[in-house]
Amino acid sequence: MSQRVLWHGTQTEVVVLIHSIKQHCTCEFETSGKRIGDCSAHQMLLNQRALDGLLFARRMAQRLLIEEFSEARTVNSER
């Protein structure tokens, strides 16, 4: 039974995800070019929880970086 997986991110975020998958792909191919084994990067695309977790972590990391550096600017400007 196949389960439906949905991307809940933006168009830009899916482009970044696809680029990352391509960089980390270790799929196995026959000499004819037919894929004989899926790598873990491609298998992850079939797991809704993994995709949602990646998206959450990406957005959280971005938010934390923004908060950290905006705090640093505030502290430095007060000196």
N, CA and C atoms as a LAMMPS dump frame, in Angstrom:
ITEM: TIMESTEP
0
ITEM: NUMBER OF ATOMS
237
ITEM: BOX BOUNDS ff ff ff
-5.0000000000000000e+02 5.0000000000000000e+02
-5.0000000000000000e+02 5.0000000000000000e+02
-5.0000000000000000e+02 5.0000000000000000e+02
ITEM: ATOMS id mol type element x y z
1 1 1 N 0.842 -1.186 0
2 1 2 C 0 0 0
3 1 3 C 0.884 1.244 0
4 2 1 N 0.678 2.09 -0.932
5 2 2 C 1.451 3.307 -1.084
6 2 3 C 0.808 4.435 -0.291
7 3 1 N 1.645 5.187 0.434
8 3 2 C 1.132 6.307 1.212
9 3 3 C 1.473 7.606 0.494
10 4 1 N 0.569 8.53 0.496
11 4 2 C 0.764 9.801 -0.177
12 4 3 C 1.647 10.712 0.664
13 5 1 N 2.624 11.339 0.015
14 5 2 C 3.544 12.253 0.675
15 5 3 C 3.371 13.622 0.033
16 6 1 N 3.247 14.658 0.866
17 6 2 C 3.05 16.019 0.372
18 6 3 C 4.187 16.921 0.847
19 7 1 N 4.6 17.821 -0.021
20 7 2 C 5.59 18.819 0.353
21 7 3 C 4.848 20.033 0.879
22 8 1 N 5.165 20.449 2.091
23 8 2 C 4.477 21.574 2.725
24 8 3 C 5.298 22.858 2.687
25 9 1 N 6.394 22.83 1.944
26 9 2 C 7.256 24.001 1.853
27 9 3 C 6.971 24.835 0.622
28 10 1 N 7.83 25.798 0.412
29 10 2 C 7.697 26.705 -0.723
30 10 3 C 8.383 26.119 -1.957
31 11 1 N 8.183 26.784 -3.075
32 11 2 C 8.837 26.38 -4.325
33 11 3 C 10.357 26.483 -4.172
34 12 1 N 10.828 27.542 -3.559
35 12 2 C 12.267 27.726 -3.345
36 12 3 C 12.834 26.619 -2.466
37 13 1 N 12.104 26.263 -1.426
38 13 2 C 12.577 25.213 -0.516
39 13 3 C 12.646 23.859 -1.209
40 14 1 N 11.722 23.566 -2.109
41 14 2 C 11.774 22.288 -2.812
42 14 3 C 12.94 22.254 -3.797
43 15 1 N 13.273 23.383 -4.388
44 15 2 C 14.434 23.44 -5.283
45 15 3 C 15.714 23.152 -4.499
46 16 1 N 15.829 23.727 -3.312
47 16 2 C 16.995 23.477 -2.458
48 16 3 C 17.034 22.003 -2.055
49 17 1 N 15.89 21.426 -1.73
50 17 2 C 15.82 20.014 -1.357
51 17 3 C 16.275 19.118 -2.512
52 18 1 N 15.783 19.394 -3.702
53 18 2 C 16.162 18.594 -4.874
54 18 3 C 17.662 18.687 -5.126
55 19 1 N 18.209 19.875 -5.01
56 19 2 C 19.654 20.057 -5.2
57 19 3 C 20.439 19.249 -4.164
58 20 1 N 19.978 19.28 -2.927
59 20 2 C 20.646 18.525 -1.86
60 20 3 C 20.559 17.02 -2.096
61 21 1 N 19.401 16.553 -2.538
62 21 2 C 19.235 15.122 -2.835
63 21 3 C 20.216 14.709 -3.932
64 22 1 N 20.338 15.52 -4.972
65 22 2 C 21.27 15.219 -6.065
66 22 3 C 22.704 15.138 -5.567
67 23 1 N 23.078 16.023 -4.652
68 23 2 C 24.444 16.036 -4.117
69 23 3 C 24.743 14.801 -3.267
70 24 1 N 23.728 14.264 -2.595
71 24 2 C 23.946 13.157 -1.675
72 24 3 C 23.461 11.806 -2.204
73 25 1 N 23.07 11.762 -3.456
74 25 2 C 22.543 10.538 -4.048
75 25 3 C 23.642 9.485 -4.197
76 26 1 N 23.345 8.287 -3.718
77 26 2 C 24.259 7.153 -3.871
78 26 3 C 23.513 5.955 -4.466
79 27 1 N 22.49 6.232 -5.277
80 27 2 C 21.721 5.155 -5.903
81 27 3 C 22.64 4.295 -6.775
82 28 1 N 22.277 3.033 -6.901
83 28 2 C 23.038 2.098 -7.725
84 28 3 C 22.339 1.916 -9.065
85 29 1 N 23.132 1.89 -10.13
86 29 2 C 22.599 1.755 -11.482
87 29 3 C 23.281 0.605 -12.205
88 30 1 N 22.527 -0.043 -13.084
89 30 2 C 23.108 -1.03 -13.996
90 30 3 C 23.861 -0.279 -15.086
91 31 1 N 24.646 -1.005 -15.86
92 31 2 C 25.366 -0.357 -16.962
93 31 3 C 24.407 0.225 -17.989
94 32 1 N 23.196 -0.322 -18.059
95 32 2 C 22.187 0.194 -18.998
96 32 3 C 21.571 1.506 -18.509
97 33 1 N 21.829 1.872 -17.257
98 33 2 C 21.284 3.106 -16.698
99 33 3 C 20.07 2.896 -15.811
100 34 1 N 19.588 1.647 -15.749
101 34 2 C 18.423 1.349 -14.906
102 34 3 C 18.845 1.354 -13.432
103 35 1 N 18.05 2.04 -12.622
104 35 2 C 18.347 2.104 -11.186
105 35 3 C 17.99 0.775 -10.543
106 36 1 N 18.919 0.213 -9.775
107 36 2 C 18.671 -1.075 -9.121
108 36 3 C 18.552 -0.941 -7.609
109 37 1 N 18.87 0.225 -7.084
110 37 2 C 18.737 0.43 -5.651
111 37 3 C 18.57 1.892 -5.318
112 38 1 N 17.638 2.194 -4.433
113 38 2 C 17.424 3.573 -3.993
114 38 3 C 18.341 3.887 -2.826
115 39 1 N 18.936 5.065 -2.863
116 39 2 C 19.779 5.498 -1.751
117 39 3 C 18.901 6.036 -0.617
118 40 1 N 19.512 6.256 0.53
119 40 2 C 18.75 6.751 1.681
120 40 3 C 18.194 8.148 1.439
121 41 1 N 18.909 8.967 0.651
122 41 2 C 18.409 10.317 0.344
123 41 3 C 17.096 10.239 -0.43
124 42 1 N 17.014 9.348 -1.401
125 42 2 C 15.777 9.198 -2.17
126 42 3 C 14.688 8.488 -1.36
127 43 1 N 15.059 7.545 -0.533
128 43 2 C 14.07 6.858 0.308
129 43 3 C 13.412 7.831 1.279
130 44 1 N 14.175 8.819 1.735
131 44 2 C 13.636 9.818 2.659
132 44 3 C 12.474 10.586 2.036
133 45 1 N 12.487 10.747 0.706
134 45 2 C 11.419 11.484 0.032
135 45 3 C 10.069 10.785 0.143
136 46 1 N 10.071 9.524 0.544
137 46 2 C 8.833 8.761 0.691
138 46 3 C 8.302 8.791 2.116
139 47 1 N 8.976 9.508 3.002
140 47 2 C 8.621 9.536 4.417
141 47 3 C 8.124 10.936 4.793
142 48 1 N 6.827 11.058 5.013
143 48 2 C 6.219 12.361 5.327
144 48 3 C 6.832 12.979 6.572
145 49 1 N 7.065 12.171 7.589
146 49 2 C 7.61 12.702 8.843
147 49 3 C 9.023 13.25 8.634
148 50 1 N 9.82 12.571 7.83
149 50 2 C 11.18 13.034 7.551
150 50 3 C 11.152 14.364 6.795
151 51 1 N 10.292 14.46 5.796
152 51 2 C 10.195 15.711 5.032
153 51 3 C 9.727 16.869 5.911
154 52 1 N 8.717 16.616 6.733
155 52 2 C 8.225 17.664 7.628
156 52 3 C 9.304 18.068 8.635
157 53 1 N 10.067 17.093 9.113
158 53 2 C 11.15 17.375 10.052
159 53 3 C 12.255 18.204 9.423
160 54 1 N 12.605 17.88 8.182
161 54 2 C 13.613 18.67 7.47
162 54 3 C 13.163 20.111 7.29
163 55 1 N 11.935 20.27 6.9
164 55 2 C 11.392 21.608 6.686
165 55 3 C 11.35 22.404 7.994
166 56 1 N 10.919 21.753 9.058
167 56 2 C 10.879 22.409 10.366
168 56 3 C 12.285 22.834 10.796
169 57 1 N 13.245 21.92 10.684
170 57 2 C 14.618 22.221 11.106
171 57 3 C 15.217 23.344 10.275
172 58 1 N 14.957 23.325 8.974
173 58 2 C 15.475 24.38 8.098
174 58 3 C 14.916 25.742 8.5
175 59 1 N 13.63 25.803 8.735
176 59 2 C 13.014 27.074 9.118
177 59 3 C 13.431 27.51 10.516
178 60 1 N 13.567 26.568 11.423
179 60 2 C 13.982 26.892 12.786
180 60 3 C 15.43 27.398 12.785
181 61 1 N 16.295 26.75 12.039
182 61 2 C 17.696 27.174 11.972
183 61 3 C 17.794 28.59 11.418
184 62 1 N 17.03 28.857 10.378
185 62 2 C 17.044 30.188 9.776
186 62 3 C 16.561 31.23 10.792
187 63 1 N 15.515 30.906 11.511
188 63 2 C 14.986 31.842 12.518
189 63 3 C 15.998 32.085 13.63
190 64 1 N 16.646 31.018 14.094
191 64 2 C 17.629 31.155 15.168
192 64 3 C 18.832 31.991 14.723
193 65 1 N 19.276 31.796 13.491
194 65 2 C 20.384 32.598 12.979
195 65 3 C 20.003 34.077 12.915
196 66 1 N 18.824 34.361 12.438
197 66 2 C 18.358 35.748 12.361
198 66 3 C 18.291 36.356 13.755
199 67 1 N 17.727 35.623 14.703
200 67 2 C 17.625 36.129 16.068
201 67 3 C 18.998 36.333 16.695
202 68 1 N 19.907 35.404 16.485
203 68 2 C 21.24 35.489 17.071
204 68 3 C 21.99 36.705 16.551
205 69 1 N 21.961 36.908 15.249
206 69 2 C 22.715 38.014 14.683
207 69 3 C 22.03 39.35 14.897
208 70 1 N 20.722 39.385 15.033
209 70 2 C 20.066 40.653 15.34
210 70 3 C 20.363 41.04 16.785
211 71 1 N 20.493 40.061 17.663
212 71 2 C 20.88 40.323 19.054
213 71 3 C 22.309 40.867 19.098
214 72 1 N 23.206 40.289 18.296
215 72 2 C 24.603 40.727 18.283
216 72 3 C 24.704 42.17 17.804
217 73 1 N 23.933 42.543 16.804
218 73 2 C 23.939 43.918 16.31
219 73 3 C 23.437 44.883 17.37
220 74 1 N 22.401 44.478 18.11
221 74 2 C 21.823 45.331 19.149
222 74 3 C 22.838 45.553 20.256
223 75 1 N 23.513 44.491 20.688
224 75 2 C 24.49 44.586 21.76
225 75 3 C 25.674 45.437 21.312
226 76 1 N 26.167 45.229 20.101
227 76 2 C 27.316 45.997 19.6
228 76 3 C 26.986 47.474 19.41
229 77 1 N 25.769 47.787 19.041
230 77 2 C 25.401 49.191 18.836
231 77 3 C 25.203 49.931 20.155
232 78 1 N 24.962 49.198 21.229
233 78 2 C 24.771 49.826 22.535
234 78 3 C 26.099 50.185 23.175
235 79 1 N 27.188 49.617 22.704
236 79 2 C 28.51 49.869 23.319
237 79 3 C 29.096 51.154 22.885
